Amino acid sequence: MPIKLDKRLSLCAEEVTRGGFILDVGTDHAYLPCFLIESGVCARAAASDIADGPLCAAHRTVEQCGLESKIALYKSDGLLDLPEEVLQSVTDAVVAGMGGELIAKIISGRKLPEGVNLILQPNTRASVLRRFLCASGYEMLSERAAVDGKFIYTVINARFTGKCRELTEFESAVGALDPRDVASRAYLEKETSTLRAAASGMVRAFSEEQRREAEHMRALAKEIDDYICRRG
Ligand SMILES: C[S@@+](CC[C@H](N)C(=O)[O-])C[C@H]1O[C@@H](n2cnc3c(N)ncnc32)[C@H](O)[C@@H]1O
């Protein structure tokens, strides 16, 4: 069964190392590992999920694609219950379609070998994930966005270097996105409208603290706008 990916998962797939051994954490239907093997990017893969329903769906897809001998499926909470030999063989780890905080928790759950190519696609709280990555010694090598209908997704590519760094609020909001790229620019513009909408909601509140927070959000939105103008 030929697997076709949506734009979000296609972007994740583009970041995978050719010839690598990929681990897809929170795989759900296992579309990504099946696609990567069918398209010849990887020869084998491992995929995991915490829940039985998604894992059953993953088994079904793998079976329908006839890839049982090439994709190993595991029930695991993040990296915690995976066999050590799997973790040690991994070249690429994908954690996609979850909140930024959960992705950060999954990555910090257990040590992956140094040099593993992390491909992370946070659906929410991307800034929390970016902050976690840089504070924990990962470098964000690149970041790209994908527009799919009315949704915009970001995919962060990171690697462990051991150099820890605290990101400013602005740095954690823009990540490694390059506003010269149309989709990345759209992602950043959406961030500024979200900040401005939240700020407008807050000024109607009476508390001084909320008013200050609203001002702070507007200032951050302006900083991002200026960055888009300068770099875009
Ligand atoms: C929205 S789906 C995303 C599926 C796929 N990665 C994608 O991007 O299309 C999130 C999946 O992550 C799984 N999940 C949530 N928390 C998890 C955890 N701690 N460890 C492993 N899988 C988890 C869920 O069961 C679900 O199947």
The ligand as an ORCA input file, in Angstrom:
! r2SCAN-3c Opt
* xyz 0 1
  C      -1.552     13.545     17.339
  S      -0.771     12.012     17.300
  C       0.585     12.343     16.204
  C       0.934     11.125     15.422
  C       2.106     11.290     14.467
  N       3.346     11.422     15.200
  C       1.889     12.465     13.573
  O       2.592     13.458     13.721
  O       0.999     12.400     12.705
  C       0.057     11.901     18.857
  C       0.434     10.481     19.211
  O       1.378     10.531     20.279
  C       1.060      9.503     21.185
  N       1.647      9.866     22.486
  C       1.219     10.797     23.373
  N       2.027     10.832     24.451
  C       2.999      9.919     24.215
  C       4.120      9.480     24.965
  N       4.416      9.985     26.184
  N       4.904      8.520     24.447
  C       4.618      7.975     23.221
  N       3.563      8.347     22.487
  C       2.770      9.314     22.982
  C      -0.452      9.425     21.170
  O      -0.928      8.176     21.643
  C      -0.746      9.648     19.678
  O      -0.801      8.456     18.979
*
